[in-house]
Amino acid sequence: MSINAKRYYSSIIIILLLIMFVFSGCSQNVSEKDESLQTIEPISNSQSVNLQLYFLENNDADWAIETRTVDVPADTSWAEMTIRELISGPNDKDNIAVLPTNTIIDKVVIANGLANVYLSGGFSELSVDDELRARVAITNSLCSLQDIKYVGIYGGSGYAEFNEPQAHLQYDDDFSKQLSAANEEKLTEKELMDIPLYFLDKRNMQILPEVRSCSSFDDDLAAVIVNELLKGPSDEQMQNQVVDELSVTVTNVSTITTADNKKIVKIEMSNMPGYGLNIVKGYEAAPYAAIVYSITSAMPNINGVVFLADGNIVKQIGNMKLPVDGIITRQMMSKFESNKISLYFKNQKGDALVKVTRAIPSNEETTGKRLVQELIIGPLAGENENVWPSFPNDLDQADVLDVYVDNDLAVVDFSQEVFGLCQKSRWTIEKEAVFVYSTVNTLCEMNGIKRVQILVEGKKVTSLGGNITISNPLMPNVGIVNY
C-alpha cells in the first residue's frame, strides 16, 4: 500500500472516530456511570399546610379559630382539605363543630379568586341557623387561603335566607356574632353587592368567573345580571364575551313561576347566544352555560333558565337536546365549569416567557404532572397568538414520568428522551433558560411551591443543555417573564 493511501485511510479513521465521539457526547444516557448523577431519596407526595379553621365556642355565640397543621396530598386542593378538616371537627373539646360528620363534598372549584363549594349529605339537613353558622365557618376558613378571596356555597336545604349572590368575602366579627340576625337584611337594601359573573375562556370552550361589584339593582335581579354580561369581561386578555351585541339583541328578561312552582328566568333574544362568536364545534352550549351559571350563582333559588331566540324556545344546542319546556339547569351545564391554571410559554423571539392562563374542566385533575403535560401540549388556538411551545416538538405527555411535591418543593421527573433532545439541541444559555424556567415557573404557580428539582429517569443531572446547572432545586425566574 502506498504512503498516500495509508494517509488517506488514516484520515478516514480519524474522521469516523471524531464523529463517534461527538454523537456519543450528544446522546449521553443518564444510566451510564457518572459521579454527577445522583438518585434522589424518596420523599412524601404531600405538603404540610397551616389552616385556620372556624368552629363555635361552647357558648354557641362566639367563634373559635383553630390553627391546624395538616399534610395535604398532591392530588387534593388546600380548599378541599380545609373543608374535610371542618367536617372532622375541632381538636379542642370545648369547641363545637359547624359541619355534620356525614357532610359530603361533591366538588370544589377554584378560579380567579372564587371558590365554589358543592356540598350534600348532612349539610342539607341543617336548620337555618346551623346552616348559616356552617356557611360563615366555611367562608372564613377558605378565605384564609392565599388564592381565595370569595366563596360560593351550593347545596343545603334551599332556605330563602340564602337566596343571595354566592360570592362572599370573609365575614367580619360583628357579622359573624349576629348569625341569624344577618338574614334580616334584604337584597334591595344593600348599596353594593358582589355578583359572580361567568364569561367564556379564551378558547370559547369553558367558562370562568369574574366577581363584579354592582351598586344598584332593578326589581328583577336577572335583568341586572344579563346587562352586566352584555358589558363583557373586565379583563379581555383572560376571558371572552358571552353575547356578541352586534349580532344578538336581548329584548326581554323576566323571572316567572311555573305551574309546578318552579322559579324560572326567561331570556328573549333576537338570535342564539353564541351567534356571531367563534364557537368550537361540540361546545355550542358554552355561552348558555355562562349565562345559566351567572344567574344561578346570583339567584340560587332559580331552578333554571329558558332561552327564546326570535320568539321560539331553544330546545337544542348543537347536538345537545333540551327538555320539551327548554329549561336549562345549572347541573346540565356543569361540564363547562372550570378550574384555572397558569402556564409559561416562550415568546416569538424565544428569549423570554409569557404567562398564559388555561381553563381546565372541574372534573379533571390539576396536579403538577398535568401542568407540565399541558406545557408539552403547547399553546392552544385562541389563547395568545404571541406565544410558542417551550418544549421540543418531538416530546409527548408520556415523557413527564412524574411530578411530586414535598412541602415547598416540586420534583419533576423527565424521561431519557427529554434529556437526549436537550443535549442535541445545542441551545444558547437564553434558549435553555426558556425551557428550564418554563417548567420551574409553571410549577411554582401551585399553592405553596417555591422550588423545583428537575430529574431525568429519577436521577439528578448536572445540566440538560450544558448551560444551566440543575443539580439543585431552582426558584422561579421572574426576570425572564414578559408582562
Number of C-alpha atoms within 10 A of each C-alpha: 5 7 7 9 10 11 11 11 11 12 12 12 12 11 12 12 11 12 12 11 11 11 11 11 13 17 16 14 16 20 11 8 8 10 8 12 18 15 12 12 7 7 11 12 18 20 23 14 19 16 21 21 23 27 28 20 17 13 10 12 13 16 20 19 18 16 12 14 12 16 16 21 17 21 13 13 17 24 25 19 18 23 24 16 18 23 19 16 20 21 14 11 10 11 21 19 20 25 25 18 15 12 18 17 16 13 12 19 20 23 21 17 18 25 27 21 22 16 19 16 16 14 24 17 14 18 13 18 14 16 21 22 26 21 22 24 27 25 26 23 23 28 23 16 17 11 18 19 20 23 24 22 21 18 14 21 15 13 13 11 15 20 17 19 21 26 26 24 18 21 14 10 10 9 13 20 16 12 16 16 11 14 16 8 10 10 15 13 9 11 10 13 19 19 25 25 28 29 29 27 27 23 19 23 20 27 33 28 27 21 20 15 11 14 10 13 18 9 8 12 19 23 21 18 21 19 13 16 19 16 12 20 21 14 9 12 13 18 25 22 23 27 28 15 15 8 14 17 18 19 12 13 20 13 16 13 12 9 7 6 9 13 16 20 26 20 21 21 19 17 20 21 25 22 18 14 16 11 17 11 10 12 17 22 21 27 28 23 28 26 25 24 29 26 28 24 25 22 20 22 18 22 17 22 23 19 23 21 18 14 11 12 17 21 17 13 16 10 11 11 11 14 10 10 10 17 19 22 18 22 11 13 16 15 15 25 26 22 25 21 21 17 22 30 30 27 20 14 11 18 18 22 29 19 18 17 17 21 22 21 19 20 15 10 14 20 19 23 20 17 21 26 18 19 20 23 16 20 22 15 9 11 18 18 11 12 22 19 20 25 23 14 11 9 16 16 14 11 18 20 17 18 23 21 23 20 21 17 22 28 24 24 22 21 18 20 17 20 22 18 19 21 18 15 14 14 16 13 13 14 19 23 21 24 25 21 26 28 24 27 27 23 28 23 17 19 16 18 21 19 21 26 20 25 29 24 22 22 18 20 22 18 19 25 24 15 16 15 13 18 18 14 15 20 16 20 16 11 8 18 19 12 7
